[in-house]
Amino acid sequence: MASYHCSAKIGAKGGAGPHSEYISREGKYSKEKGSRYEDLEAAGAGNMPAWAEENSLHFWRAADEYERANGSTYRELVVALPRELTPDQRCELVEDFIAQEIGDRHAFQWAIHTPRAALDGGEQPHAHVMYSERICDGLERDPAQYFKRANKKNPERGGCAKASGGKMPAELKAELLATRERWAAIQNAHLERHGHTTRVTHLSLKDQGIDREPERHLGPKAIKMLSPKSISALLERRAAEGEAERTQQAVGLIDLSGDIAKAKAEQQRQQTAERARAASDKWQNHQPEQKQDGYDYEAIVARAQAEFDQAQQPKPERDPVHPAEPAKAVPVSPMPDESIEPVQARYAEANRQIESLARMAQRPPPGQLNVELVELAARDAYVQAFRMREIEALGPPPEKGGFFDLKAKAYSRERADIERRAASIEREIMGTSSKAVDFRRQAVEKAKVAYSKEYGQWRDEVLAAQNKREKIRQSPQYQSDKQRLEAHRVQQRQRAEQLDRQRQPKKHGR
């Protein structure tokens, strides 16, 4: 049965990289390092800057290195996924939730784990969604600048702004509560889409009207200390409590249409009550020291019985002669229009992003390859590498004076011999021998491959900038703001013309 869980945490400096490896099961958390981490079902990342698109771990390690000492490197949402859904359906649910909560505003990474439950041995699918508080603004920044303090006047000179900047704790708490509610809504929507009747809620037991205390989380260590009979009793108690609560919630919605339906409903209610009492007794007999206050099963059954009996009361029949008048609809005043200032701010921000993307799309391509310079650079690099390797093999020069003068002179001779051999190698490489020609050919081929890769990256970045710019222009928000501002300008111009006419002196006829 689906259960609800949605919690949030904040990562401190130095913990982003290790946590990224943990949720993606890499590094010391890979299955090669231990069988306990063979539970990765799916993973992904998005909105990463260009220097971390190939490997999202580079982004989190840069956050650990360049984020300020007391700053948070990431935020994480951990959500429980329904067992009723298939792996593909769970992946779709997580991707929809990320699109709703994060969209294209933050760099993120996610993973789905399916460890085995400690009690019943079934899957416990859950998802980790870690994301950066830094807001993506479309500007290209290197890792050091990306995590700097934002510069509102000149964004290109500072880092990406943080979403939590300037917010009070009460506001952040309200945002978390809203996120928890949205997670319950999207999870229920996916359960309904795939034909499951189970539903979850973000409300506490008290807010749901359920009169019992929340169950204490035991944990793997505490569960290992329980006997098999105790575990069986605990599972039966949970199942009975869940069924009793579902019966309590549905008892007022039963529409009885005859004696048969009434008998079936009564029989089901009695069976549920008996299972609840049996599970309660079994649990109390096996675990008297862990009995918790608040599990009053008799009160739950009595309340369900009272609501069930109330539902059986005959309802007043409608009068066919004097039908009741339908309730008149109360006119609802329309919501006030949004002020023009937020519209202007959004439109200006969108245009700023469009201009930034236009400059990015108009960047010139990388310069053409110069074969002569490539050959010279390859020669210098090869000769320099030879010289440094031979000199390091000689070791440090000996001290001078007395007996050591002989060693110093021998060191100088060997050093001069290395320089002569380096000059000979340089002349050989730039000569016309087949070996020299092959060396220069290989150097040019390597340079061409590097240039092709650089040109491909430039082309991809230009196309991405063009697509993103067009996406902003075609977005409903941008079009709506544009029309709203145009109507506002027309209204202001008409108002100005009206004021001009009022200021003009009236002409009196003679």
N, C-alpha and C positions, 0 to 999 in steps of 0.2 A: 504494500500500500504506500502511496506517495506521502512523504512527510515534508514539512516546511523547515527550511533553515536558510538564513541569509545573514551573514556577519561581515563586518568590515574591519580592516586593520591598516596601520600605517607603518611603513618600513623606514628604519633609520639609515643613516649613512653607513656604508660598508655592508649592508645586508641585501641589496638589490641583486647583485650578481649571483651570490649563493642561492637566493630564493628562486631566481630564474632557472638555475640548474636543477633545483629541487622539483619545481612543477613540471619542467620539460623532461625530467628524468635523464639528465646529462651529467657528465663528470663523475663524481663519486656516487651519484644517485642513479647511474645507469644500471641496466639489468646485468651487465657484465660484472659490476662490482658487488651485486647482491640480489638474490631472488625476491627479496621483500619489496623491490621497486618495479616488479613486472606487472604494473596495473595501469599503465598509460593507455588510454583509449583513443584520444585525439588531441591535437595541439595546433596552435596557430599564432600569428602575430599580425599587426597592422599599424599603419600610420607612422612607420619608422622613418627617420631621416635617411638620406642617401647613403651615408657611411655605415648604416646599420641594417640596410634592407636585406642583405645576404645572411646576416647572423644577428638576431635580436639581442644576444648576450653581450655584444659590443656596446649596445645602448645602455644596458643596466650597469656594466662595469664603468662606463664613462660617468654615469650618474653617481656611482660610489666615489669616483675620483674627483670630480669637479663640483658636485653639489656642496653648498656651504656646510660647515661642521654640524650645526644644529638644525639643518633642513631635512625634510623627508624626501627620500629617493623614489618612493612609489606608494601607491595605495592599492589595496586588494579587496576584492569581494569574493567570498567563498559561499557557494550556494549548493544545496542538495538537489539532485536530479531524480525524477521519478523512475522507479524500477520498471514501471509499466511500459515505458518508451524503449524503442530499439536504439542501438548505438547511433545510427544515422539520424533518428528523430531527436535524440539528446543533443547531438552536434548542431542540428538545425535550431533547437531551442536556445542553446548558448549563443549562437551567432546572431539570432534575432535580439536577444537581450543586450548583447554588446552593441549592436547597431542602434538600439533604443537609448542606452545609457551613455555610450562613449561616442558613437558616430565617427566623424573624421576630426574630432577635436583633440584627442590625446593619443600618444603612442601607447600601444597595449600589447600584452601577450596573454594567452589563455591555454588551459589544458584541462582535460577531463580524466579523472582517476576513478578506478573501479575496484577498490580494495574489498576484501572479504569482511563481513560483519563478524564481530567477536561472539555474538549470541547465536544467531540462527545460521551463520555461515553463508548467507546470500550476499549479493553484491551491494555495495554502498556507493553508488555513483555520485560524484560531486565534481564541481568545477571550480578552478581557481582563475580569477580574472585580475591580473595586476596591470596597472596603468600608471603613467606619469601624470603628475599634476600640471606639467608644462603644457600650455595650449599651443597647438600647431597653428602658425600664422602664415605658412607658405614661404617664408624666407629661408634661404640656405645658410646654415651656420655650421661651423666645425664643432667637435665635441666640447672644447673648452668654452666657446662662446654660448653654446646651446643652454648651459646650466648657469649662466651668469644672471645677475639681477636685471629685470626688464627695464627698458628705457622707453617711457611712454611717448616722449617727444620725437625721438629718433629710434624706432624699433630695430633698425638694422645694426645699430651700434651696441645694443644690449642683447640679453638672452630672451628666451620665451617666457611669457608671463605665466604665473601660477593661478589656477582656478580658485584656490582657497584664499588668495590674498585679500586682506581687509575684511574677512567675514568673521562674525562673532560665533562663539561656540553654540549658542542657541540656534543660529541659522544653519550651521553645519549639521546639528542634530536633526533639525527639521528635514534637511535634504536626505539624510540617511533613512528617516522614517518613510519619506516618500519613495525612496528607492526600494525599500522592503515591500511596500504596498504594490509597486509596479511589478516586482518580481513575482509576487503571488498572482497578479492578474495575467501576466504573460504565460506563466506556467499552467494556469487553469485553461487558458485559451488553447494551448497546444494539447493538453489532455482531452479537451472537447473535440478538437480537430481530428484526433486519431481514435475517437470512439470510446474513450474511457469516462466512466461516471465519477471517478474519484476527484475530489477538489481539495485544495489547500487554502489556508488563510494565514495572514501575517498577524492577526490579532492574538492577544494573550488569552489564556483560559478565562481570566476574569472578565475581559471584554466580550468573550463569547458567551458568558453566562453559565460557564461550567464550574460547578462548586467542588473543586479539588485542587490540591497543591501540585505544582509541576514536579515531575519525576526527577529525582537526583541522578545526574550522569555518573555512571559507575566507572567507565574507562576500562581499557584492556587488562590492566594489572588486577583491578578488583574483580573483573569477570573471571579471570583465571583461578581465583581463589574460591569461586562458587562451585558447588557440586552439580552434577548433571540434573538431579532432581530440582535443585533450586533454580537452575536456568530454565528448565521446562515450566516450572510454576510461574516464573517471571514472564515468560513469553505468553502463557495462557492468560495471565492477569492483564497484560497489555492488550491482547486481542479482545478480551471481554470488556475492558474499559472503553476501547474504541467503538465496539459495537453498541454498548449502552449509550454512549454519547451520541452516536449517529441516530439511534432510535429516539433519543430525547429530542434531537433537533428536527426529526422528520415526523414526530407523532402529531403535531398540530397541523400537518399538511395532508394527512391521509383523508381521502374522500371515500367514505363508506357508501356502498350502493346496495346493501342487502345483508342478510344474516350470515351468508357464507363469507363475505369479505370481512365482516366483523369477527367471526370466529377465527379466521386465519390471522388477522391482526392481533387478536388477544393471545392466540397460541404463540405467535412470534415474540410478543412482549414478554410472556411468561418464560419462554426459553432463554431469552436474553437475560432476564433477571436471575434465573437459576444459574446460568453460566457465570454471571458476575459474582454471585455469592460463592460459588464453588471455587472460583479462582482466588477470591479474597481469602477464603479459609485456607486454601492450599498454600498461598504465599505466607500468610501469618503463621502457619504451622512450621513451615520450613525456615523462615527468616524472622523469628520474633525480635531479634536484636536490630533489624533494619526496617522495622515497621515505621511508616511515616504517618503523621497526623494529617487529616484532611481527606482520606480516602473513605468516605462514608457512602458505601454502595447502597445501603438501605435507603438513604435519603435520595440518591439518584433515582432508584427504582420507584420510590413513592412519588417523587415529583413527576416522573414520566407517566405513572398511573393516573395522577390527578389531571395532567394535560390531556391524556387519552380519554378519560371520562368526560372532560369538558367538551371534547370534540364530538362526543356521542349525543349531546343535548340537541333536541330537535330545534331546527332553525325556523323562524317565523316565515310563513308562506307569503308570497307576493299577492297583493290585491289586484285582480285583473280589471276591476272597475275603476279604481282610483290609483293608477300607477304613480309611483314616486317620480317627481320631476328630476331630471338630470341636473347634477350640480353645475352651476354656471362657472365658466372658466374665468379665473381671475387674470385680468390683463397684467402682463409682466413688462415692466419698463425695459427698453433696450439697454444693453451695456454701453457705458460711455465710450466714445471713440478714443483710441490711443492718441496721446499727445504727439505733436509733430517732431519733438526733439529726439525721442528714441528712434523714430523712422529715419531722421536725418543722420543720426550717428551710425545706424546699421548700413545705410546706403553709402556713407562716406567710407566706412570700413571695408565694405565689399568692393568699392572702386579702388581703394588703396591696394587691396589684394590683387585686383585685376591688373593694375599698373605694374605691381611687382612681378606678377607672372608674365606680363608682356615683356618687361625688360629681360626676364630669364629666357623667354622664348626667342629673343632677338640677339642672344649672345653669339659672337662669331665662332665658327668651328675651330678646333685645334689646328695649329699650323701644320703645313705639309712637311713630310719627312725629308731631311737633307742627308743624302748618302755620305757625302764627304765628312760632315760633322760626326755622323754615326761611327765611321771608321776611325776617326781620330780619337773619339771618346772611348771606343773599345780598346784601341791600342794603349792609351794612357791608363785605363783601368787595369788591363792585363799586366802591363809592365810594373805599375805601382803595387799590385798584389804580389807579384814575384819579389820585388825589392823588399816589401815589408815582411814577407814570410822568411826570406833568407836572413834579414837583419835580426828578427826576433829569435831565430835559431842560434845566432851568435851569443845572445844574452847581453847583459849590461856591460859596458866598457869597464876594464879593470882600472884600479887606482894607479896613479903615477908616483914615481919615486923609488929609488933603490932597485930591488929585485923586480919590482912590478913594471919597470920601464920596458923590459923585454916582452912581457905580456901585452902591454899597451901597443908596442910597435907591431906585434903579430896581429892584434885585433885590427889595427889600421890597415895592414896589408889585406886581410880578409875582407874588410869593408870596401876597399878599393876594387878588389876582385869582383865583388857583388855588383858594384856600379858598372864595371866593364861588361859583365855578362848581361846586365839589364839593358845597356846601350846596344849590345849585339842582338838581343831579342827584339828590341824596338826596330832596328834596321831590317831584321829578318821578316817581321810582321808586315812592314810597309814595302817589302820587296815584291818581286814578280814570281816567286816560287809557287808551286801548287799548294803547299801548306799555307802560305800567307794568303793566297787568293781564297782558299776555303775558309780560313779564319774570318776574313772580312765579310764573306758571303753569309756565314752564320750570324755574325753581328748584325748585318742589315736585316736578315729575316726575323731575328728576335725583336729588333726595333719596329719592324712593320707590324708584327703581332701586337706589340704594346700600343702602337698608334691606332690600329684597328679597334682594339678594346676601348681606348680613350674616345675615339670617334663614335663608337656605338653607345657609350655612356652619355656622351653629349647629345646624340640624337634622341635617346630615350628620355632624357631630362627635358628636352625641348618639346617633344610630343606630350609628355605628362603635363607640362606647364600650359600648353595650348588646350588640352582637354579639360584641365581643372578650371582654366579661365572661362571656357565655354560653358562648363557646368554651373559656374557661379552666375553667369549671365542668364542662363535658362532656368534657374531655380525659381520656384513660385514666390519665395520670400523676396528675392531681388526684384522680380517683375511687379509684385504688389507694392513694394516700397517706391519703385520708380513711378508707377501710376499715381500713388498717393502724393508724392512730392510734386508731380506735374499738375495735379488738380490743386494742390496748395498754392503753387506759383500762379496759376490762372486766377485763383480766388484773391490772392494778394494784389495782382495786377489790376483786377477789376475794382478792388477796394481803393487802390491808389488813384485810379481814374475818377472814381466817384468823389473822393476827397478833393481832387483838383477841380472838378466841376463846382463843388460847393464853395471853394475859395475864390473862384473867379467873380468879379463884381458884376452885378446884374445891370443890364442896359435898359435905361428908361426911355420910352418914346417921347418925342417932343409934341 
